């Protein structure tokens, strides 16, 4: 792994990028990519070569809507055991959070895997908050295929390609290329990105998570532009296969249907959410607890919070007036400061 952080090779890649003499704006959609970019100062190095790299909607916790979090909080406040990954517990919604609901007596439990939640369900009903993209959703699908008892899912799982399609289609931001997420691509492969490159004439490169992975992905995008190409390429060949993980794809297709849904900061994105199929409705928390959840209206975002614009790549975290002042990891106003994959949290940890 050390060779993927080799300074000499990094300098050579940067020199090649600079030699192409291009001014480019490139988006990635992965919190781990953002962590590497900021931690190793790649953003500054690339700016010196005329390349701006921004984060898009690549943080699953961040794109989960206020309404979805309100539903989880409502369940917890009404005596339902709610199991969630750690990041979700602190995300604010309607002036409260799952953490506050727990402090007020709600049964909210942090789990490290869906298996922990299934084990808890042996003693009584549990609702698991299913957050994540194509990387984590297969574990939810496989769990439901095993027919667990007393176990329900509030599905907040989402598909990445429709979000990229929506972002490019909105035309708010002019992008020259996209670095595609490594983890998601291990599941879906290369094929789902190809219609986007054709439709929007934009180069895309799947990248790994080491500094040289990201620099090489940027170079591959720049080279495509220099050569007048707009294709999907794979830098992360040591892990990602062109066809992806067929078994995981089959599990997703068996359990979920693509549904239209809002993402935080976005209007409704077509076929972007993983909704449980009719055959799996018995595990759907929204059906099981319909009487508690049916009349909840989405609360407004916290005043001044610009997470939505950060997620669309329109602004950097420091351009939000709350960043590092009212909003910090100890007192997050929006989810981008809560999640370790959020752009604001990453920026604060490494630069403040």
C-alpha positions as a Markdown table, in Angstrom:
| # | Residue | x | y | z |
|---|---|---|---|---|
| 1 | Unk | 0.0 | 0.0 | 0.0 |
| 2 | Unk | 3.0 | 2.3 | 0.6 |
| 3 | Unk | 3.6 | 2.6 | -3.2 |
| 4 | Unk | 0.1 | 4.2 | -3.5 |
| 5 | Unk | 1.4 | 7.1 | -1.4 |
| 6 | Unk | 4.8 | 7.5 | -3.1 |
| 7 | Unk | 5.7 | 11.2 | -3.4 |
| 8 | Unk | 7.9 | 10.7 | -6.4 |
| 9 | Unk | 5.1 | 9.1 | -8.4 |
| 10 | Unk | 2.6 | 11.7 | -7.1 |
| 11 | Unk | 4.9 | 14.5 | -8.4 |
| 12 | Unk | 5.2 | 12.8 | -11.8 |
| 13 | Unk | 1.4 | 12.4 | -12.1 |
| 14 | Unk | 0.9 | 16.1 | -11.1 |
| 15 | Unk | 3.5 | 17.2 | -13.7 |
| 16 | Unk | 1.6 | 15.3 | -16.4 |
| 17 | Unk | -1.7 | 16.9 | -15.4 |
| 18 | Unk | -0.1 | 20.3 | -15.4 |
| 19 | Unk | 1.5 | 19.7 | -18.8 |
| 20 | Unk | -2.0 | 19.3 | -20.3 |
| 21 | Unk | -2.7 | 22.9 | -19.3 |
| 22 | Unk | -6.4 | 22.5 | -18.6 |
| 23 | Unk | -8.8 | 24.3 | -16.3 |
| 24 | Unk | -11.2 | 21.7 | -15.0 |
| 25 | Unk | -13.9 | 21.2 | -12.4 |
| 26 | Unk | -14.2 | 17.6 | -11.3 |
| 27 | Unk | -16.8 | 16.1 | -8.8 |
| 28 | Unk | -16.5 | 13.0 | -6.7 |
| 29 | Unk | -19.3 | 11.3 | -4.8 |
| 30 | Unk | -17.6 | 9.5 | -2.0 |
| 31 | Unk | -16.8 | 10.6 | 1.6 |
| 32 | Unk | -13.7 | 8.4 | 1.7 |
| 33 | Unk | -12.4 | 10.1 | -1.4 |
| 34 | Unk | -13.0 | 13.5 | 0.3 |
| 35 | Unk | -11.1 | 12.3 | 3.4 |
| 36 | Unk | -8.1 | 11.3 | 1.3 |
| 37 | Unk | -8.2 | 14.5 | -0.7 |
| 38 | Unk | -8.3 | 16.8 | 2.3 |
| 39 | Unk | -6.0 | 14.7 | 4.6 |
| 40 | Unk | -3.2 | 14.6 | 2.1 |
| 41 | Unk | -3.7 | 18.1 | 0.7 |
| 42 | Unk | -4.5 | 16.9 | -2.8 |
| 43 | Unk | -7.0 | 19.7 | -3.3 |
| 44 | Unk | -4.3 | 22.3 | -3.0 |
| 45 | Unk | -1.8 | 20.3 | -5.2 |
| 46 | Unk | -4.5 | 19.9 | -7.9 |
| 47 | Unk | -5.5 | 23.6 | -7.8 |
| 48 | Unk | -1.9 | 24.4 | -8.7 |
| 49 | Unk | -2.4 | 22.3 | -11.8 |
| 50 | Unk | -5.7 | 24.1 | -12.7 |
| 51 | Unk | -8.0 | 21.3 | -11.3 |
| 52 | Unk | -10.8 | 22.0 | -8.9 |
| 53 | Unk | -12.2 | 18.9 | -7.1 |
| 54 | Unk | -15.4 | 19.1 | -5.2 |
| 55 | Unk | -17.6 | 16.7 | -3.3 |
| 56 | Unk | -21.1 | 15.9 | -4.4 |
| 57 | Unk | -23.9 | 13.8 | -2.8 |
| 58 | Unk | -21.6 | 11.0 | -1.7 |
| 59 | Unk | -22.3 | 10.9 | 2.0 |
| 60 | Unk | -25.3 | 8.5 | 2.7 |
| 61 | Unk | -26.1 | 10.1 | 6.1 |
| 62 | Unk | -26.0 | 13.6 | 4.6 |
| 63 | Unk | -28.5 | 12.9 | 1.8 |
| 64 | Unk | -31.0 | 11.2 | 4.1 |
| 65 | Unk | -33.9 | 13.6 | 4.4 |
| 66 | Unk | -35.1 | 15.4 | 7.5 |
| 67 | Unk | -38.4 | 13.6 | 7.0 |
| 68 | Unk | -36.7 | 10.2 | 7.2 |
| 69 | Unk | -35.0 | 11.1 | 10.4 |
| 70 | Unk | -38.2 | 12.5 | 11.8 |
| 71 | Unk | -39.8 | 9.1 | 11.2 |
| 72 | Unk | -37.0 | 7.3 | 13.1 |
| 73 | Unk | -37.3 | 9.8 | 16.0 |
| 74 | Unk | -41.1 | 9.4 | 16.1 |
| 75 | Unk | -40.7 | 5.6 | 16.3 |
| 76 | Unk | -38.2 | 5.9 | 19.2 |
| 77 | Unk | -40.4 | 8.4 | 21.0 |
| 78 | Unk | -43.3 | 5.9 | 20.8 |
| 79 | Unk | -41.7 | 3.0 | 22.4 |
| 80 | Unk | -40.2 | 1.3 | 19.3 |
| 81 | Unk | -36.7 | 0.0 | 19.6 |
| 82 | Unk | -34.6 | 1.8 | 16.9 |
| 83 | Unk | -31.3 | 0.4 | 15.8 |
| 84 | Unk | -28.9 | 2.7 | 13.8 |
| 85 | Unk | -25.3 | 3.2 | 12.9 |
| 86 | Unk | -23.5 | 5.8 | 15.0 |
| 87 | Unk | -23.5 | 8.7 | 12.6 |
| 88 | Unk | -27.2 | 8.9 | 12.3 |
| 89 | Unk | -27.9 | 9.3 | 16.0 |
| 90 | Unk | -26.6 | 13.0 | 16.0 |
| 91 | Unk | -28.2 | 14.2 | 12.8 |
| 92 | Unk | -30.6 | 17.1 | 13.8 |
| 93 | Unk | -34.2 | 17.2 | 12.6 |
| 94 | Unk | -37.1 | 19.4 | 13.7 |
| 95 | Unk | -35.1 | 20.7 | 16.6 |
| 96 | Unk | -34.3 | 17.2 | 18.0 |
| 97 | Unk | -32.3 | 14.1 | 17.1 |
| 98 | Unk | -32.2 | 10.4 | 17.8 |
| 99 | Unk | -29.6 | 11.1 | 20.5 |
| 100 | Unk | -32.0 | 13.6 | 22.2 |
| 101 | Unk | -34.9 | 11.1 | 21.8 |
| 102 | Unk | -32.7 | 8.5 | 23.6 |
| 103 | Unk | -31.9 | 11.0 | 26.4 |
| 104 | Unk | -35.6 | 11.5 | 26.8 |
| 105 | Unk | -36.2 | 7.8 | 27.3 |
| 106 | Unk | -36.5 | 6.5 | 23.7 |
| 107 | Unk | -34.9 | 3.1 | 23.0 |
| 108 | Unk | -32.3 | 4.0 | 20.4 |
| 109 | Unk | -29.4 | 1.7 | 20.1 |
| 110 | Unk | -26.2 | 2.0 | 18.1 |
| 111 | Unk | -25.2 | -1.1 | 16.1 |
| 112 | Unk | -22.0 | -1.8 | 14.2 |
| 113 | Unk | -23.7 | -4.2 | 11.7 |
| 114 | Unk | -27.2 | -5.2 | 10.7 |
| 115 | Unk | -26.5 | -8.6 | 12.3 |
| 116 | Unk | -26.4 | -6.8 | 15.7 |
| 117 | Unk | -29.9 | -5.5 | 15.1 |
| 118 | Unk | -31.2 | -8.9 | 14.0 |
| 119 | Unk | -29.8 | -10.4 | 17.2 |
| 120 | Unk | -31.6 | -7.7 | 19.2 |
| 121 | Unk | -34.9 | -8.7 | 17.5 |
| 122 | Unk | -34.7 | -12.1 | 19.1 |
| 123 | Unk | -36.0 | -10.3 | 22.3 |
| 124 | Unk | -38.6 | -8.0 | 20.7 |
| 125 | Unk | -39.5 | -5.8 | 17.7 |
| 126 | Unk | -36.6 | -3.7 | 16.2 |
| 127 | Unk | -36.6 | -1.2 | 13.5 |
| 128 | Unk | -33.3 | -0.9 | 11.6 |
| 129 | Unk | -32.5 | 2.4 | 9.9 |
| 130 | Unk | -31.2 | 1.2 | 6.5 |
| 131 | Unk | -28.8 | 4.0 | 5.4 |
| 132 | Unk | -26.3 | 3.7 | 2.6 |
| 133 | Unk | -25.8 | 3.3 | -1.1 |
| 134 | Unk | -25.3 | 0.1 | -3.2 |
| 135 | Unk | -22.3 | -0.8 | -0.9 |
| 136 | Unk | -24.3 | -1.4 | 2.3 |
| 137 | Unk | -27.7 | -2.2 | 0.9 |
| 138 | Unk | -26.9 | -5.8 | -0.1 |
| 139 | Unk | -26.4 | -6.7 | 3.5 |
| 140 | Unk | -30.0 | -5.4 | 4.2 |
| 141 | Unk | -31.3 | -7.4 | 1.3 |
| 142 | Unk | -29.6 | -10.6 | 2.3 |
| 143 | Unk | -30.8 | -10.2 | 5.9 |
| 144 | Unk | -34.4 | -9.9 | 4.7 |
| 145 | Unk | -34.0 | -12.9 | 2.4 |
| 146 | Unk | -33.2 | -14.9 | 5.6 |
| 147 | Unk | -36.7 | -14.0 | 7.0 |
| 148 | Unk | -35.8 | -12.6 | 10.4 |
| 149 | Unk | -38.5 | -12.3 | 13.0 |
| 150 | Unk | -39.6 | -9.1 | 14.8 |
| 151 | Unk | -37.3 | -7.2 | 12.4 |
| 152 | Unk | -38.3 | -4.2 | 10.3 |
| 153 | Unk | -36.4 | -1.8 | 8.1 |
| 154 | Unk | -36.9 | 1.9 | 7.6 |
| 155 | Unk | -35.2 | 2.0 | 4.2 |
| 156 | Unk | -33.2 | 5.1 | 3.4 |
| 157 | Unk | -31.0 | 3.2 | 1.0 |
| 158 | Unk | -30.3 | 4.9 | -2.3 |
| 159 | Unk | -28.8 | 4.4 | -5.8 |
| 160 | Unk | -25.9 | 6.6 | -6.8 |
| 161 | Unk | -26.2 | 6.7 | -10.7 |
| 162 | Unk | -29.7 | 8.4 | -10.6 |
| 163 | Unk | -28.3 | 11.1 | -8.4 |
| 164 | Unk | -25.5 | 11.8 | -10.8 |
| 165 | Unk | -28.0 | 11.9 | -13.6 |
| 166 | Unk | -30.1 | 14.4 | -11.7 |
| 167 | Unk | -27.2 | 16.6 | -10.8 |
| 168 | Unk | -25.9 | 16.8 | -14.4 |
| 169 | Unk | -29.4 | 17.3 | -15.7 |
| 170 | Unk | -30.2 | 20.2 | -13.3 |
| 171 | Unk | -27.3 | 22.2 | -15.0 |
| 172 | Unk | -26.6 | 24.2 | -11.8 |
| 173 | Unk | -22.9 | 23.4 | -12.0 |
| 174 | Unk | -20.7 | 22.9 | -15.0 |
| 175 | Unk | -18.6 | 19.7 | -14.4 |
| 176 | Unk | -15.8 | 18.5 | -16.7 |
| 177 | Unk | -15.5 | 15.0 | -15.2 |
| 178 | Unk | -16.6 | 12.7 | -12.4 |
| 179 | Unk | -14.6 | 10.5 | -10.1 |
| 180 | Unk | -16.9 | 7.5 | -9.4 |
| 181 | Unk | -17.0 | 5.9 | -6.0 |
| 182 | Unk | -14.8 | 2.8 | -5.5 |
| 183 | Unk | -16.9 | 1.0 | -2.9 |
| 184 | Unk | -20.2 | 1.4 | -4.8 |
| 185 | Unk | -18.5 | 0.4 | -8.1 |
| 186 | Unk | -17.3 | -2.9 | -6.5 |
| 187 | Unk | -21.1 | -3.8 | -6.4 |
| 188 | Unk | -22.5 | -2.1 | -9.6 |
| 189 | Unk | -19.4 | -2.3 | -11.9 |
| 190 | Unk | -18.9 | 0.1 | -14.8 |
| 191 | Unk | -22.1 | -0.4 | -16.8 |
| 192 | Unk | -24.5 | 1.9 | -14.9 |
| 193 | Unk | -22.3 | 5.0 | -15.4 |
| 194 | Unk | -22.1 | 4.6 | -19.2 |
| 195 | Unk | -25.4 | 6.2 | -20.1 |
| 196 | Unk | -24.3 | 9.3 | -18.2 |
| 197 | Unk | -21.1 | 9.7 | -20.2 |
| 198 | Unk | -23.0 | 9.3 | -23.4 |
| 199 | Unk | -25.9 | 11.6 | -22.5 |
| 200 | Unk | -23.8 | 14.4 | -20.9 |
| 201 | Unk | -20.5 | 13.9 | -22.9 |
| 202 | Unk | -18.6 | 13.7 | -19.6 |
| 203 | Unk | -15.6 | 11.5 | -18.7 |
| 204 | Unk | -15.9 | 9.3 | -15.6 |
| 205 | Unk | -13.2 | 7.3 | -13.8 |
| 206 | Unk | -13.8 | 4.8 | -11.0 |
| 207 | Unk | -11.1 | 5.4 | -8.3 |
| 208 | Unk | -9.6 | 3.7 | -5.3 |
| 209 | Unk | -9.0 | 5.5 | -2.0 |
| 210 | Unk | -5.2 | 6.1 | -1.8 |
| 211 | Unk | -3.7 | 9.4 | -2.8 |
| 212 | Unk | -2.2 | 8.0 | -6.0 |
| 213 | Unk | -5.6 | 6.5 | -6.9 |
| 214 | Unk | -7.2 | 9.9 | -6.9 |
| 215 | Unk | -4.4 | 11.7 | -8.6 |
| 216 | Unk | -4.4 | 9.0 | -11.4 |
| 217 | Unk | -8.1 | 9.3 | -11.7 |
| 218 | Unk | -7.8 | 13.0 | -12.2 |
| 219 | Unk | -5.1 | 12.5 | -14.8 |
| 220 | Unk | -7.2 | 9.9 | -16.6 |
| 221 | Unk | -10.1 | 12.4 | -16.8 |
| 222 | Unk | -7.8 | 15.2 | -18.0 |
| 223 | Unk | -6.3 | 12.9 | -20.6 |
| 224 | Unk | -9.8 | 12.0 | -21.9 |
| 225 | Unk | -10.7 | 15.6 | -22.2 |
| 226 | Unk | -7.4 | 16.4 | -24.0 |
| 227 | Unk | -8.1 | 13.5 | -26.4 |
| 228 | Unk | -11.8 | 14.5 | -26.9 |
| 229 | Unk | -13.2 | 11.4 | -25.3 |
| 230 | Unk | -16.0 | 10.9 | -22.8 |
| 231 | Unk | -15.9 | 7.4 | -21.5 |
| 232 | Unk | -16.1 | 5.4 | -18.3 |
| 233 | Unk | -12.7 | 4.1 | -17.2 |
| 234 | Unk | -11.6 | 2.1 | -14.2 |
| 235 | Unk | -8.5 | 3.2 | -12.3 |
| 236 | Unk | -9.4 | 0.8 | -9.4 |
| 237 | Unk | -8.7 | -2.3 | -11.4 |
| 238 | Unk | -7.2 | -4.2 | -8.4 |
| 239 | Unk | -10.7 | -4.3 | -6.8 |
| 240 | Unk | -13.5 | -3.3 | -9.2 |
| 241 | Unk | -14.5 | -5.7 | -12.0 |
| 242 | Unk | -16.3 | -4.3 | -15.0 |
| 243 | Unk | -19.4 | -6.4 | -14.3 |
| 244 | Unk | -19.4 | -5.7 | -10.5 |
| 245 | Unk | -20.6 | -8.2 | -7.9 |
| 246 | Unk | -23.4 | -10.1 | -9.6 |
| 247 | Unk | -24.6 | -11.9 | -6.4 |
| 248 | Unk | -25.0 | -8.6 | -4.6 |
| 249 | Unk | -26.8 | -7.1 | -7.6 |
| 250 | Unk | -29.2 | -10.0 | -7.6 |
| 251 | Unk | -30.0 | -9.6 | -3.9 |
| 252 | Unk | -30.8 | -6.0 | -4.4 |
| 253 | Unk | -33.1 | -6.7 | -7.4 |
| 254 | Unk | -34.8 | -9.5 | -5.4 |
| 255 | Unk | -35.6 | -7.3 | -2.4 |
| 256 | Unk | -35.8 | -3.7 | -3.6 |
| 257 | Unk | -37.6 | -1.7 | -6.3 |
| 258 | Unk | -36.3 | 1.7 | -7.5 |
| 259 | Unk | -38.6 | 4.5 | -6.3 |
| 260 | Unk | -38.8 | 8.2 | -6.8 |
| 261 | Unk | -37.6 | 10.1 | -3.8 |
| 262 | Unk | -36.2 | 13.3 | -2.5 |
| 263 | Unk | -32.5 | 13.6 | -1.4 |
| 264 | Unk | -31.4 | 16.3 | 1.0 |
| 265 | Unk | -30.7 | 19.4 | -1.1 |
| 266 | Unk | -32.4 | 17.9 | -4.2 |
| 267 | Unk | -35.9 | 17.7 | -5.6 |
| 268 | Unk | -37.4 | 14.3 | -6.2 |
| 269 | Unk | -34.9 | 12.1 | -8.1 |
| 270 | Unk | -36.5 | 9.4 | -10.2 |
| 271 | Unk | -35.9 | 5.8 | -9.3 |
| 272 | Unk | -33.2 | 6.7 | -6.8 |
| 273 | Unk | -34.4 | 5.1 | -3.6 |
| 274 | Unk | -34.5 | 1.4 | -2.6 |
| 275 | Unk | -38.1 | 0.7 | -1.6 |
| 276 | Unk | -39.0 | -2.8 | -0.4 |
| 277 | Unk | -40.9 | -4.9 | -2.9 |
| 278 | Unk | -44.4 | -6.0 | -2.1 |
| 279 | Unk | -43.1 | -9.5 | -1.2 |
| 280 | Unk | -41.1 | -7.9 | 1.6 |
| 281 | Unk | -43.7 | -5.5 | 2.9 |
| 282 | Unk | -43.9 | -7.5 | 6.1 |
| 283 | Unk | -40.5 | -6.1 | 7.0 |
| 284 | Unk | -41.4 | -2.5 | 6.0 |
| 285 | Unk | -41.3 | -0.2 | 9.1 |
| 286 | Unk | -43.5 | 2.3 | 7.3 |
| 287 | Unk | -46.2 | -0.3 | 6.8 |
| 288 | Unk | -45.8 | -1.8 | 10.3 |
| 289 | Unk | -46.1 | 1.5 | 12.0 |
| 290 | Unk | -48.2 | 3.4 | 9.5 |
| 291 | Unk | -50.4 | 4.8 | 12.2 |
| 292 | Unk | -47.4 | 6.6 | 13.8 |
| 293 | Unk | -45.8 | 7.8 | 10.6 |
| 294 | Unk | -48.5 | 8.7 | 8.1 |
| 295 | Unk | -49.1 | 12.3 | 9.1 |
| 296 | Unk | -45.6 | 13.5 | 9.7 |
| 297 | Unk | -44.7 | 16.6 | 7.6 |
| 298 | Unk | -41.1 | 17.4 | 6.8 |
| 299 | Unk | -39.7 | 20.1 | 9.0 |
| 300 | Unk | -37.8 | 23.0 | 7.5 |
| 301 | Unk | -34.0 | 22.9 | 7.5 |
| 302 | Unk | -32.2 | 24.7 | 10.2 |
| 303 | Unk | -31.9 | 28.4 | 9.5 |
| 304 | Unk | -28.7 | 29.3 | 7.8 |
| 305 | Unk | -27.6 | 25.6 | 7.1 |
| 306 | Unk | -26.3 | 25.2 | 3.5 |
| 307 | Unk | -25.8 | 21.5 | 3.5 |
| 308 | Unk | -28.0 | 21.2 | 0.4 |
| 309 | Unk | -25.7 | 23.4 | -1.6 |
| 310 | Unk | -22.6 | 21.6 | -0.3 |
| 311 | Unk | -24.2 | 18.3 | -1.5 |
| 312 | Unk | -24.8 | 19.7 | -4.9 |
| 313 | Unk | -21.3 | 20.9 | -5.2 |
| 314 | Unk | -22.3 | 24.6 | -5.4 |
| 315 | Unk | -20.3 | 25.8 | -2.4 |
| 316 | Unk | -17.4 | 24.7 | -0.2 |
| 317 | Unk | -18.1 | 24.1 | 3.5 |
| 318 | Unk | -16.2 | 27.3 | 4.5 |
| 319 | Unk | -18.7 | 29.3 | 2.4 |
| 320 | Unk | -21.5 | 28.4 | 4.8 |
| 321 | Unk | -21.9 | 31.2 | 7.4 |
| 322 | Unk | -22.4 | 28.6 | 10.2 |
| 323 | Unk | -19.2 | 26.6 | 9.5 |
| 324 | Unk | -16.8 | 26.4 | 12.4 |
| 325 | Unk | -18.8 | 29.0 | 14.3 |
| 326 | Unk | -22.3 | 27.8 | 15.4 |
| 327 | Unk | -21.8 | 24.5 | 13.5 |
| 328 | Unk | -19.0 | 22.1 | 14.5 |
| 329 | Unk | -18.7 | 18.4 | 15.3 |
| 330 | Unk | -19.7 | 18.9 | 18.9 |
| 331 | Unk | -22.7 | 21.0 | 17.9 |
| 332 | Unk | -23.7 | 20.1 | 14.4 |
| 333 | Unk | -26.4 | 22.1 | 12.7 |
| 334 | Unk | -26.5 | 20.0 | 9.6 |
| 335 | Unk | -25.6 | 16.4 | 8.6 |
| 336 | Unk | -22.6 | 17.4 | 6.6 |
| 337 | Unk | -20.9 | 18.3 | 9.9 |
| 338 | Unk | -22.2 | 15.1 | 11.7 |
| 339 | Unk | -21.0 | 12.3 | 9.5 |
| 340 | Unk | -17.4 | 11.4 | 9.2 |
| 341 | Unk | -18.1 | 11.2 | 5.4 |
| 342 | Unk | -19.6 | 14.7 | 5.4 |
| 343 | Unk | -17.6 | 17.4 | 3.6 |
| 344 | Unk | -18.0 | 19.9 | 6.5 |
| 345 | Unk | -16.9 | 17.3 | 9.1 |
| 346 | Unk | -13.8 | 16.4 | 7.0 |
| 347 | Unk | -12.9 | 20.0 | 6.3 |
| 348 | Unk | -13.2 | 20.9 | 10.0 |
| 349 | Unk | -11.2 | 17.9 | 11.3 |
| 350 | Unk | -8.2 | 18.5 | 9.0 |
| 351 | Unk | -8.2 | 22.2 | 8.4 |
| 352 | Unk | -9.6 | 24.0 | 11.4 |
